């Protein structure tokens, strides 16, 4: 790697492609319009450097995820990581333990790292540049969330392995289905 360059980081996410995901994406655009568009997601493995190749990491994820059947979580209240980071998020409330168990299962081999902070399942709304901006975003997000009448549930069926690109962008590398039935169906579809 050329000097002065940071090592590439990778993460594992579950995209939220339903009504609540759309709500979060629209709210993010309203609160921080200058950020590039990021798809709503819940992170299973926070950003990390790999101890090996992308191919090995993907193979490990596919093997382990076959053992875990899809599940549903529900979202709780709007919270913030202030003062640690100026981030506003929705906490995963019901079945958060399933996400913690999955995180612990997948944080192995070439994907293993000592997390910077304890893993807490959440759906990030926005990360601001400063604490006062985050406080303002937090108040607005709480108001909008109280007015939101759609489903607050997320089905976790597929995970996506991503690599950090430039300018706050992430590149999708591989879709990883949960459960043996979905993996078999996807494998048959590829033929």
N, C-alpha and C positions, 0 to 999 in steps of 0.2 A: 504494500500500500504506500503510495507517495506520502512523503512527510507533510504534516500539516492537515492531512485529511482525517476525519473521524472514521472509526470503523462503522460498517453498515449495521443498522439495528433492524430487528424484526419483531413482529408482534402477532398475536392470534386474536381475532375479533369475531363476534357474531353480529352481522349487520341486522339492523332493525328496519325491515321493509314493510311496515304496516302503518296504520294511522298515527300511532304514537311516534314512530320514527319520522314521519312527515312533520308532525307537530314540532319535534325537537329541531329538525333541520330548518324549518321556517323561523323558529324562535332564535336560533343561532344567527341566521342572516340578519334578523332585526337587531340583535344585540351587538354583533361584531361583523358588519357587512364587508369590511376589508379583508377578512380571512378568506382563504380559498375554501371552496365548498368541500366539506367532509361529510361522507354518508354517516347517518346515525348508527352507532354501534355500541355494544358492550364488549369491553376488553376481557379476554380470558387469560392471556399472557401479555403483560405490559412490555413495552419496548426493551429489547435485550440484544446483546451480541451473541452470535452462534458459536458453539464449540464444535465446529465441523461444517459440512456443506449444507446448502439449501436442500439438496436432494435427500440427504439423510434425515434432516429435520422433518421434511414432508412425509417421508416413509414412517418415521416414529409417530407422527400425528395421526396418520391414516390407521396405523395398527392399533393405537390406543383408543381412538375415537370410535372404532368399530364396536368396542366393548361397552359404550355408553349410549343408552337409548335417548332419543330426543326428549326434551322436557320443557316445561313452561315456567316462567317466573313472572311476578307482578311487581310493578313499580310503586314506590312509596312517595316520600316527600322530597321536595327540593332542598338541597343542602350545599355546602361549600367546603372546600379544603383550606380556606383562609385560617390562619396566616401562613400555612406551609406553602401552598400555591394559590394563585388567584383564579381558582377553578370553581365553576358552578355546575352541579350535576343533579340527577334524579337517582336516589338510592334504590337499589334492588331490594325489595322488602320480602315478599313471600318467595321461598325456595332459593334464597341467596346461598344457602349452604350447599346446594347442588353445584353452583358456580365455583364456590371455594373448593369443593371436592375435585371438580374437573381441573381447576387451576393446579392443585397439588399433584394430581395424576400426571398432568402434561409437563410440569416443570422438572423434567428429567433429561438425562443423557445430554445431547448437544444443545438442548433447549434450556437446560438448567441454569439458573442464576439466583443470586441472593437478591431479593427484591429490595429496592430503595426504601419503600414503605410497605407496611402490611397490606396484603391484597384485600380490597373491598369492592365487591361487585357494584357497578354504577353505570349509568348512561350519562356521559358528559354532554352538557349543553354547550358550554363555552369556557375557554381559558383566556382570561383577559391579560393585559399587560401590567396592570397594577392593582393593588388591593382595593382602592376606592372605586375603580371601574367594576371590579368583581362584586363589590357590595351593591352597587347600583343594579348590575345585571341580576344579582340574587333576588333583590326586591321585585324587579320586573318579572322574573321567571316564576316566582311564587304566586304573583297575581295571575299570570297567564295559566299556570298549572291549575290553580283553583277554579278557573273558568272552563278548563278543558273537560269535555264530556265524553270523549271517546274511551275505548278500551285502554287499560293500563297494563295489559299483559303482552309478554314477548314469548314467542315460541323459539326455542333454541334447537334448531334442526341441522344447520350447517354452520361451520366455522370457516373463516378465511384467513390464510397465512399471508401476511403482508410484509413488505420491505420498505423502509423509509426512503423516500426520494427527496428531492430538494424542495425548498419553499413550503414547508408544512404539508407536503403531499406524501401519500402512501400508495404503493403499487401492489395490487393483488397478484399473488404468486400461485396460490392453489386453493380451491374450494375443498373442504374436508367435511364430508357428511358424518353425522352421528348415527350410530346403530348399524348392526349387521345387515338389516333389510335394505336400508338406503344405500349402503356401500355396494351391496350386490346389484341393486337396480342400476346404480350409476356405472358400475363396471360392465354390465350387460349392454347398457346404452352406448358405451364407447366403442363396442365391437362393430 
